[in-house]
């Protein structure tokens, strides 16, 4: 919004430095959104200094070349930079795995529109009178406030929704809440003699080693992905509880034959190395499986048995699941 006010002031006062500062602020705003998305995904390098440096260069260059023969060339380069950063922002948003498509669409679309907007005006400037529509297109400064307003609204919408959607408290219950819900479900299952229930203890392997071998930001991305993988594999009727950053409990209403494919899918998903992974190592998980048919309907017994089975899986090297034995 500051860029829009400066653009209006520059037009009224015919001041080159105000016009340059307006362009620089808009470029900086887009760049900071891009940098923030890269940082949230654990991408390296962060490039914050580069964005600030490019912004300063653009401000000084645009101001000094205003009214000279180089003004058009500098303006074309500026449009290319705008298009590149906007396109890069849209690409980073598409690469966010832990959010629903509806969350990232507003800013992704507006970033794409800014990129197209920049390229259209670049093309009209390059072809000049050979383009029939060049006389009907308004000057770029007339659209700058509109583009700035759209970008501001969509950025606020997407970033707020992204923060809310990826907050671990929004996908997992509190410890007390999980235990109350789980006990109620198991009590009702026992009344109806429904033995299609299992409790899973899912743990990320070697969390201490991962934390020591990476930065705090990269490790937090690993934990976020771990929680996201667990939530993505199990069905909506499963209850999740994040006991620790690297450990989750899952109460699953499924027949035993249907549990095994889910366990294999989770192990495979956690172990898959993605292009945006913050730590360049193959991750793995260990799972302890305690079923009602073997352990009974008592929640504490199920948790204890699943934990013991998860310990066995980790002692055996991890990247596997172990089933709890019958309580004597």
Order of alpha helices (4+ residues) and beta strands (2+ residues): alpha-alpha-alpha-alpha-alpha-alpha-alpha-beta-alpha-alpha-beta-beta-alpha-beta-alpha-alpha-beta
